[in-house]
Amino acid sequence: MAFTWKEIMLLIASLLMIVIVLLQDSKQDAGTALTGEKSGLFANQKARGFEVIMTYLTLGIAVLFVTFAILVIAL
């Protein structure tokens, strides 16, 4: 079974998305996830440096993923 270039690009985009999401820090502590309590102390902090880059990279890869998924289905 031969894959088309669109299918290969979709596979690459999906693998990149998985890696990028796993590299990001969690916004929620595991202890608060279990208890449900939410601390408002750090709620208004803006993302900086690496976090901003990873957020934009995730958004870009997500757009590529959706685009290639539509192309694979439509064409």
Z-matrix of the N, CA and C atoms (Angstrom, degrees):
N
C 1 1.454
C 2 1.530 1 108.32
N 3 1.289 2 115.63 1 119.82
C 4 1.469 3 120.56 2 -179.33
C 5 1.521 4 110.03 3 -93.40
N 6 1.296 5 115.50 4 136.94
C 7 1.459 6 120.93 5 178.80
C 8 1.524 7 108.90 6 -94.90
N 9 1.316 8 115.28 7 145.37
C 10 1.457 9 120.05 8 176.15
C 11 1.526 10 108.57 9 -84.97
N 12 1.312 11 116.69 10 167.70
C 13 1.468 12 120.48 11 -179.51
C 14 1.518 13 110.98 12 -64.27
N 15 1.340 14 117.52 13 -30.49
C 16 1.472 15 120.42 14 179.19
C 17 1.522 16 110.99 15 -68.20
N 18 1.320 17 116.63 16 -39.72
C 19 1.462 18 120.22 17 178.57
C 20 1.524 19 111.65 18 -67.77
N 21 1.319 20 115.88 19 -38.20
C 22 1.470 21 119.70 20 177.74
C 23 1.521 22 110.69 21 -65.94
N 24 1.330 23 117.24 22 -42.62
C 25 1.466 24 120.92 23 177.84
C 26 1.528 25 111.33 24 -64.79
N 27 1.327 26 117.47 25 -36.38
C 28 1.468 27 121.27 26 176.40
C 29 1.521 28 110.60 27 -64.37
N 30 1.319 29 116.93 28 -41.10
C 31 1.460 30 120.97 29 177.97
C 32 1.527 31 111.08 30 -64.44
N 33 1.333 32 116.83 31 -44.14
C 34 1.465 33 120.73 32 178.80
C 35 1.527 34 110.71 33 -63.19
N 36 1.340 35 117.02 34 -43.68
C 37 1.463 36 120.65 35 179.39
C 38 1.522 37 111.24 36 -62.99
N 39 1.326 38 117.16 37 -39.22
C 40 1.469 39 119.27 38 -179.85
C 41 1.524 40 111.62 39 -68.90
N 42 1.331 41 117.01 40 -39.30
C 43 1.469 42 119.59 41 177.81
C 44 1.530 43 111.19 42 -67.06
N 45 1.337 44 117.14 43 -40.57
C 46 1.466 45 120.30 44 176.49
C 47 1.527 46 111.10 45 -62.40
N 48 1.331 47 116.48 46 -39.80
C 49 1.469 48 120.33 47 179.25
C 50 1.528 49 110.46 48 -61.89
N 51 1.306 50 116.93 49 -43.37
C 52 1.469 51 120.59 50 179.37
C 53 1.525 52 110.68 51 -62.29
N 54 1.324 53 117.28 52 -46.37
C 55 1.461 54 121.32 53 -178.67
C 56 1.527 55 111.03 54 -63.93
N 57 1.319 56 117.03 55 -44.49
C 58 1.468 57 120.63 56 -178.04
C 59 1.521 58 111.22 57 -65.41
N 60 1.313 59 117.48 58 -41.22
C 61 1.468 60 119.94 59 179.28
C 62 1.524 61 110.64 60 -66.32
N 63 1.320 62 117.30 61 -37.84
C 64 1.467 63 119.86 62 178.46
C 65 1.527 64 112.34 63 -69.08
N 66 1.320 65 118.13 64 -27.44
C 67 1.460 66 121.31 65 178.90
C 68 1.527 67 113.41 66 -76.21
N 69 1.324 68 117.18 67 -19.96
C 70 1.454 69 119.95 68 -177.43
C 71 1.520 70 111.23 69 -74.43
N 72 1.341 71 114.45 70 148.85
C 73 1.454 72 119.84 71 175.74
C 74 1.520 73 109.80 72 -76.43
N 75 1.316 74 114.57 73 148.52
C 76 1.457 75 119.63 74 176.88
C 77 1.514 76 109.91 75 -74.00
N 78 1.306 77 116.46 76 140.50
C 79 1.468 78 121.30 77 178.15
C 80 1.527 79 111.05 78 -82.02
N 81 1.308 80 116.44 79 -11.09
C 82 1.454 81 120.16 80 -174.88
C 83 1.522 82 109.42 81 -128.23
N 84 1.301 83 115.88 82 136.57
C 85 1.454 84 120.95 83 177.58
C 86 1.528 85 109.14 84 -73.74
N 87 1.320 86 117.24 85 147.26
C 88 1.455 87 121.48 86 -177.95
C 89 1.530 88 111.34 87 -62.26
N 90 1.323 89 117.38 88 -34.81
C 91 1.463 90 120.74 89 178.92
C 92 1.516 91 112.75 90 -65.54
N 93 1.317 92 117.04 91 -40.38
C 94 1.460 93 119.74 92 178.79
C 95 1.518 94 111.41 93 -75.36
N 96 1.313 95 118.13 94 -23.56
C 97 1.460 96 120.51 95 177.23
C 98 1.529 97 110.14 96 -67.74
N 99 1.326 98 116.55 97 -34.66
C 100 1.462 99 120.01 98 -178.82
C 101 1.522 100 112.08 99 -80.60
N 102 1.328 101 117.11 100 -38.71
C 103 1.457 102 119.60 101 -176.26
C 104 1.521 103 112.66 102 -86.96
N 105 1.319 104 117.33 103 -25.70
C 106 1.453 105 120.29 104 179.15
C 107 1.511 106 114.09 105 89.80
N 108 1.336 107 118.04 106 -6.65
C 109 1.459 108 119.39 107 179.61
C 110 1.518 109 109.91 108 -75.97
N 111 1.304 110 116.36 109 147.47
C 112 1.453 111 121.03 110 -176.97
C 113 1.520 112 108.48 111 -127.35
N 114 1.303 113 115.32 112 125.70
C 115 1.454 114 120.33 113 178.31
C 116 1.520 115 109.02 114 -90.91
N 117 1.302 116 116.82 115 128.46
C 118 1.452 117 121.20 116 179.94
C 119 1.515 118 112.87 117 -90.52
N 120 1.315 119 118.00 118 5.04
C 121 1.456 120 121.34 119 -175.29
C 122 1.524 121 112.18 120 -64.63
N 123 1.320 122 116.75 121 -43.51
C 124 1.464 123 120.60 122 -177.46
C 125 1.527 124 112.04 123 -108.70
N 126 1.291 125 118.23 124 20.51
C 127 1.460 126 121.72 125 -174.94
C 128 1.524 127 112.58 126 -69.73
N 129 1.323 128 118.39 127 -29.47
C 130 1.459 129 120.57 128 -174.27
C 131 1.524 130 113.59 129 -99.49
N 132 1.313 131 118.77 130 14.34
C 133 1.455 132 120.59 131 179.22
C 134 1.526 133 110.19 132 -77.37
N 135 1.324 134 115.54 133 138.29
C 136 1.453 135 120.85 134 176.96
C 137 1.522 136 109.37 135 -87.49
N 138 1.328 137 114.41 136 149.79
C 139 1.462 138 119.50 137 175.64
C 140 1.521 139 109.03 138 -72.21
N 141 1.323 140 116.25 139 142.71
C 142 1.464 141 120.86 140 -178.53
C 143 1.514 142 110.37 141 -137.00
N 144 1.308 143 115.11 142 152.86
C 145 1.456 144 122.20 143 172.67
C 146 1.512 145 113.71 144 59.99
N 147 1.323 146 115.59 145 -117.29
C 148 1.462 147 122.73 146 -175.60
C 149 1.525 148 111.51 147 -60.48
N 150 1.332 149 117.55 148 -37.16
C 151 1.462 150 121.17 149 -179.16
C 152 1.521 151 111.59 150 -63.83
N 153 1.316 152 116.98 151 -40.52
C 154 1.464 153 120.84 152 179.77
C 155 1.523 154 110.18 153 -67.01
N 156 1.322 155 116.28 154 -44.02
C 157 1.461 156 120.50 155 179.32
C 158 1.533 157 110.08 156 -60.85
N 159 1.323 158 116.98 157 -44.87
C 160 1.457 159 120.28 158 -179.31
C 161 1.530 160 111.81 159 -66.52
N 162 1.325 161 117.24 160 -34.99
C 163 1.460 162 120.50 161 178.00
C 164 1.521 163 110.99 162 -65.03
N 165 1.326 164 117.12 163 -46.76
C 166 1.459 165 120.61 164 179.23
C 167 1.523 166 111.45 165 -67.72
N 168 1.321 167 117.13 166 -37.24
C 169 1.459 168 120.90 167 178.06
C 170 1.529 169 110.51 168 -65.23
N 171 1.319 170 116.73 169 -40.67
C 172 1.461 171 120.85 170 177.28
C 173 1.521 172 110.73 171 -62.76
N 174 1.314 173 116.83 172 -43.34
C 175 1.456 174 120.88 173 178.72
C 176 1.531 175 110.97 174 -62.28
N 177 1.317 176 116.97 175 -44.96
C 178 1.464 177 120.90 176 179.74
C 179 1.514 178 112.86 177 -63.05
N 180 1.328 179 116.83 178 -44.56
C 181 1.463 180 120.71 179 179.30
C 182 1.530 181 110.23 180 -67.09
N 183 1.322 182 117.89 181 -35.69
C 184 1.471 183 120.71 182 177.75
C 185 1.528 184 110.78 183 -63.80
N 186 1.325 185 116.67 184 -40.90
C 187 1.468 186 120.29 185 177.69
C 188 1.529 187 110.08 186 -64.05
N 189 1.340 188 116.79 187 -43.33
C 190 1.464 189 120.01 188 176.95
C 191 1.531 190 111.51 189 -62.04
N 192 1.310 191 116.56 190 -41.15
C 193 1.462 192 120.99 191 179.92
C 194 1.526 193 110.84 192 -61.09
N 195 1.320 194 116.57 193 -48.04
C 196 1.471 195 120.16 194 -179.56
C 197 1.522 196 110.46 195 -64.58
N 198 1.327 197 117.24 196 -40.91
C 199 1.456 198 121.25 197 179.21
C 200 1.524 199 111.38 198 -61.10
N 201 1.327 200 117.15 199 -48.35
C 202 1.469 201 119.76 200 179.67
C 203 1.520 202 111.79 201 -68.59
N 204 1.322 203 118.07 202 -32.55
C 205 1.457 204 120.08 203 177.12
C 206 1.530 205 110.66 204 -64.62
N 207 1.319 206 116.45 205 -41.66
C 208 1.470 207 120.15 206 176.76
C 209 1.525 208 110.89 207 -65.74
N 210 1.332 209 116.61 208 -41.23
C 211 1.466 210 120.03 209 179.47
C 212 1.532 211 111.92 210 -64.09
N 213 1.325 212 117.29 211 -39.74
C 214 1.459 213 120.76 212 -179.79
C 215 1.523 214 110.12 213 -65.50
N 216 1.321 215 116.81 214 -40.07
C 217 1.464 216 120.35 215 -178.54
C 218 1.533 217 111.49 216 -74.39
N 219 1.329 218 115.60 217 -43.29
C 220 1.457 219 120.24 218 -172.58
C 221 1.522 220 113.67 219 -76.83
N 222 1.304 221 117.09 220 -36.06
C 223 1.476 222 118.46 221 -173.33
C 224 1.500 223 112.19 222 -107.79
